Amino acid sequence: MGEISFDEYIKKFDRLESRYIPPKEEWLPPDEALYGVKDIYRVPLEKAKKLRFKAIKYTFKHHYENNKFYRNLCKEKNVSPDDIKSEEDFLKIPLLPDKFFKNYPEGKEFAFWIANIYTGDLPSIFIKKKNPKIDDIIREFNRKGLRIAYSSGTSGRHTFIPRDERTFNRAVYGGAKGFVSMAYPRWDFDKIHGYLSLYARNINLFAGMMGGIFTDMLKYIDYGFVLNIEVTTDILQAAMRGRRNILIRLASLYIDWRRTRKFIEWLKERDRDKDDIALLGAPFFLNHIMSLLEKKGLSFDFGDKSFVVTGGGWKIRENVRITTKEFRDRVEKVLGIPHTNCLDAYGMVEGNGFMFHCPEGHYLHIPYSYYYPIIIGKDGEPAGYGETGRFAFLDALATSYPGFIISGDEVKLLEHCPVCDRPGPVLEPEIKRAKGEEVRGCAEEVRRMLSIGSGD
């Protein structure tokens, strides 16, 4: 695989992901900043700044002109698109706290809430039920072409984000492109056998929706558990609140010995056939599999053409976390996959920019041609590089909702990676929830959903 040039490699990627790429004549400034660059982590800084400025200014103007509630917020802050004349003016753009997207009503009023936060012309829907649930409304909107995704925290209160097809496609393509940029030249689209630990066919949980980004990038892929039932907000809310009786049957199907045996037998088969592999899933599940392998005295040596790709958070059990380095050490010891090929992704349901570990130092690289990072200090004001604070961002790809967000994550932003030569900004690898913020993340939701009845 090392013989192929990056140009040919990314052309092949684009062919595999072509359904997510709009015709070039229809590209808008955000599309130029995403589809128009090759390696999104190696865009020359000056070029990236020009692309990002045009993209963010375009998206800000789009929301200002087409989203009534956000325009009113801008007027309260006394800022308009005409005020954004340079990158320094980005800090004038009003930010929304991530909790804003949890502040929704129930029943039919939920549809009006979606209409208020959505930018543009929302598809008309007809709800037959007199007292519809949120899932009924989401189902109807999604039938009309939307992708309303949700996430939640330990409170069980969901975060809802309405994506149109264009915004959703940008998110999927951007996440996939971020990974392949970091995995070059070791990733082989045609030879690697992938194993996705959980695949849900009918789910609006952001983790499940984004988990499928690898299906187009692998010729061979197997699934640990295919969830055919609809995963509703009620099911996830019950899991996040710890109501054990709702999901005990579902969880037991996943964690019983037959499922883990299937995974271990798959590893043995790949080892016998000398295959390269990619294990794709949440850290808690892959950590669980490695524990079983160690108990059985099993280990493998899959080598430097194989990968472990994780995402969603590093909580392993209640009140137990594992560091990314401890996890990589274990992967190398049990699976024989080196640190360079153990990559984690950081992202959130509110955003469309995914940050991947670099193989050299495992810092989280920001896709800086369309994502503008901001650190908010304890005083509520923007902080500089090298300081710790709340992670905020301006997301140029989010044109169906205002993606100018303050998260509840505490991070440290560096101007460039201390280890590799990629020129853009990075986050230090270990990310925590800010004090007073609930635990959340894709992996945490799935972990809770699947750990009920397991004794964790």
N, C-alpha and C positions, 0 to 999 in steps of 0.2 A: 504493500500500500504506500510505502514511502516514496516509490518511484513516480507516483502521480503528482502533478503540480497542483498548487492550491487552486489555481484558476479552473482546471479540469474538475477538481474535487467539488468546488462550489457550484459549477455548472451541473454536475450530476445531482447534487443536492436540490438545486432549483427544479430540475426535471421531476424529481421525486415529490417535491412539495408544490408542484405547479398549480394545484387547485386552490392554493391560498394566495396566489400572486395575481393581482388584477392586470389587465392589459396596460402596457406602458403608457399609451396615450391617455389613460384615465388616472395616472398617478397625480396625487396631490403632494404638497411639500412633506407631510409625514411619511408618505410612501417613498419619496426620494431618499429620505433619511434612513429608511429601513431596507427597502429592496434595492436601492441604488448603490449600496456599498457591499464589498465582498466580505471581509472579515470585520464584524462590527466592533471588535475589540482592538483593531489595529488601524482605524481610520486616522490619517494625519490630523493633528489637533486643530489646525486652522480650518481644514476642510470640514471637520466634524462640527466646529463652532458655527460655521456658516449654515450648514444643513440644519443644525439644531435651532438656530435663531429663527430661520424661516419657518420651520415646522411648528415650533411652539407659538410663535406669533400668529401663524395661521389658525392653529387650534384654539388659542385664546380668543381670537376674533370670532371664530365660528361659534363658540359657546356664548360669547357676549351678545351676538346678534340673534341666536336661535334658541336660547335657554332663558326664559323669563326670570326664574328664581336666581340664576347665577348673575344675570345682568343687574338685578336689583342689589345683589351683594356687592358687585363691583361699584355700583353707584354710591352705596353706603361708604365704601372705602375710597371713593373719589378717584377711581382709576378706569381708564378705557384703553382700547387697543392703540389709540394714538399716542399713549404715554409710553409704549414699549418701543423704544428707539435703539436700544443696545442690550447686550446680555445683562448688564448691571441692573437694568430695569425689570428683569425677571422677578426680583424680590418684591416688586409691587403687586404681582399677580395674587389675588386672594386665594388662600388655601382652605380646604375643607378638612376638618378632623375626620379620621376614619369612622368615628362613632356616629357621624352624620348619617352614614348609610345603614345604621342599625335603628334609626329613629323613624320607624314606619308604623302605620296603623294596620289593624287586622280587617278581614272581610273585604267588601267591595272597595272600601277606601284605599286599600293597598294598590289597586289599579290606578287610582288618581295620583297616588304618591309616586308611582313609577313614571306616570306621565309628566309630573312636575320636574323630576330629576333628569329625564331623558332629553337629549338635545336633538331637535329635528322633528320630523313627522312620525309620530308613533302609530303603528298599525292599529286599526279599529278591531276590537274583539267583542264577542257576545257571550256573556256568562249566563247559562241557563239556571243555575242554582240560585235559590233565594239568599242563602247564606254561604257563599263560596269560601273555601279555604284558600290560603295563599298559594298552595300547590295547584289548585284549579286555575287560578289566574295566570300563574307562571306557564302552565301547560298551554293555555290558549295563546298567550303572547308568543311562546316559542313555536307554536304551530304556524304563526304568521311570519316566521323568519328571524325572530330575536333569539339571543342566547343569554337569558337571565341566569347568571351564576350566583351562587351564594357560598359563604363561609361562615363560621361562627366561632365563638370562644367558649370558655368554661361556663358562662352564664346560660348558654343555650340560645342566646339572642343572635339571630343571623345578620350577616352583612349581605345586602343584595346589590348587584351591579348589572345594569342592563346594557348588553353589548349588541350592536347591530352586526350584520354579517361581516362588514368591512373591518370593524374594530376587532371582532373575534378572530378573523383570519390573520390580522397583523399580530395578535398575541401568540397564536399557534406558530406562525412562521418565525417570529422573533425569538421565541423560546427554543425552537429547533435549531435555528441558525446560530444562536449563542452556544449551544452545546457543540455542534459540529465544528465551529471555529476553534473551540478549545481542544477538541479531540483529534484534530489533524496533527500528524499524518497517520495515526495508528487506527483510526476508525475505518472499517471496511464495510461499506453498505451491503456487499454481496456475500460476505463470508461469516460475519458475526451472527451467532444465535442468541436472540434476546429472550429474556424471561421477565414478563411483567407480573408482579406478584398479585395484583388485584386489578381486574378490568370490569367496569360496570357499563352495561349497554344503555341504561336508561337512568341517567343521573344528571342533576344540575349543580352538584357540588363541584366547585372549581377544581379541586384535586382530581376528581374523576375525569372532568372534561379535558384537563391539560395532560393527564397521564397518557393520553393516546398520541402525543406528539411523536413518539418513536415508532409508531406502527408503519409509517410510510418510509422510514429510514432503515428498515431491517427487512431483508428478504426472508429471513426465518425468525419467527417469533412464537413463543408459547405463553400461556397464561396460567398462573397458579390457581386463580379462582375467578370464574366469570359470574358476575352477579346479574341475574336476569330480571329480578324484581325491580320495581321502581323504588328508588331511595328517596323518600319524601322528607320535607323539612321536619315533620313530626317525628320520624324515626331518628334523624340526626339530633334533634332537640332532646329526645329522650336519652340518647347516648351521652350527650354532653352534660346532661344533668344527673347522669348515673342511675337512671331508672332501669334496673337490670332485667325486669321481666319482659320488656318489649323485644330485645334483640338477642336473647340468650340462644335461641335456636339458630339464628343467622350466624352469630359469632362462633358457635360450636362447630358449625359446618366448615368454617374457615380454619380454625385453629386445631381441629382434631388431628390425630396421628396420620390419617389418610392424606390430608393436604400437605402436611410437612414431609411425609414420605414421598409424595409425588415430586416435590422440589428436590429432595435429596437424590432420588432416582434419576431425575433429569440431570443433575450435576454429574453423577456417575457416568451416565450415558455420554455426555459431552466430553468428559475426561477420556473415556475409552476411544471415542472417535477423533480425539485430538482437535476438537473444535475450539474456536475463540468464542467467548461469551460476553454478554452484557446483562447484568442483573439490575433491574429497574424497579425501584420501589421506595417505600418509606424506611428510614433508618431503623425504626423499632422492629419491623418484621425481619429485615435482613440480619439484624443483630440477634434476633431470636433463632433464626436458622443457623447462624454460626455457633450459637450456644449448643444447639442440638448436635451439630457436627463434632464439636469438641467433646461432648459427653460420649459420643460413639467412637471417639479416637480417630475421626476422619479428617483429612486435609487434602488439598489439591494444589496443583501448580499450573494455573491457567496462563500465567505469563503476561508479557507487556503488550499483547494485542487484544486483551480482554479488559472489560470495564465494570465498575460498579457506579451506578448513577443514582443519586438520592435527591430527595427534596421534601420540604414541608415542615421541618422542625426536628429537634434532637431530644425530645422527651421519650425515654424508653419505657418507663413504667411510672406510676404515680410517684411524684417527688424524686424521680431518678432521671438524671440526664447523663449523656455521654458526650465528650468533646469530639470534634471532627477528627482530631489527631488520634485519639484513642480508637475511634472507629476504623480509621485507615490502618493503624497498626494491626488491628485484629483481622481486617480483610487480607492484608499481606501474609499474616501468619496462617490463616485458615484456608484461604482461597488461592494464595500465591499470585495475587494481582497487586502490582506495585502502587505506591502512593500516587504516582503521576496519573494513574488511570482510575482513581477514585475521586469522582467529581460530584460536588453538591450544587444545587441550584437554590437561589433565594428569590422569592417573589411573593406577591400577595394578590388576593382577589381584586383589590381596588386598582391595581396597576397592570400594565401590559409590557413592562420591561423586566426581563429576567437576568439575574446576575449569576454567573457561573464561576466556580473555582478555576483559577489557572493551574495547570499541572505542576508548574515549578514551585509555587509558594502557597497555593490554596487561599489566596486572597480573592474576594468576590469582585469581579470586574463589572462595571456599570456600562450598559450600552449607550455611550455618551453622545452618539449622533442624534438621538431622539429623546433621551432621558436626562433631565437636569436635576442633580441631587442637591438637597439643602439639609443642613443640620440645624435643628432648633435647640438652642441651649436652655438651661434651667430658667433663664429670665424671659423666655419666650421670643428671643431675638435670634436671627441667624448667627451661627458660630462658624469659625474658620476650619481649615484643614487641620487634622491632628487632634481635634476636640471631639468629645463624646456628647451626644445629645439625641434627640428624637429624629428619626429619619423622615424627611419630607421629600417630595419630588414633583416635578412638572412633567407630565407624560404626554408627549405630542401625539401618540398613537390613539389616545382615547377621544374619539370624536362623537361618540354616542352618549357620553356623560362627562362632566368636568373631572378630569383626572389630575387635579392639582391638590395633592393630599398630604396631610400630616399623619403619619402612622403612630402606633403605640410601641414601636420597636426602638430600642436604644442601640446606637451604632457608633463607630468611629470612622470618619471619612478621611482618606488619604489622597493626596493630589495625584499620585501614581503608585504603582506597585513597587514595594521595596525589593522584590526578588526578580520578576521577569521584566522584559523590555517593552511590554505593551504600554502605549502612552497615556491611556485614559485613567480616570479616577477609580478608586477601589474602596471597598469596605473591608475592615478587619474581619476575619472569619467568624469569630464567636459573636452572635447577635442575641441580645436578651430582650425580654419585655420590660418596658419602663416600669418603675415602681408604681403600683396601683393599677396597672393594666392587667386584664385577664389573659391567661395563656390561650394562644390560638395558633392556627397554622394547619395546613392541609393534613400533615401527618398526625397531628394531635387529634383531629376529628376522626380520622380513620382508625387511629389507635384506640380511641375510646369506643368507637363503634364495634371494633373487633375484639376488644379485650374483655368485654362483659362475659362473665362466666369462666374466664381463663385463670382466675386467681391472681391476676396482676393488680 
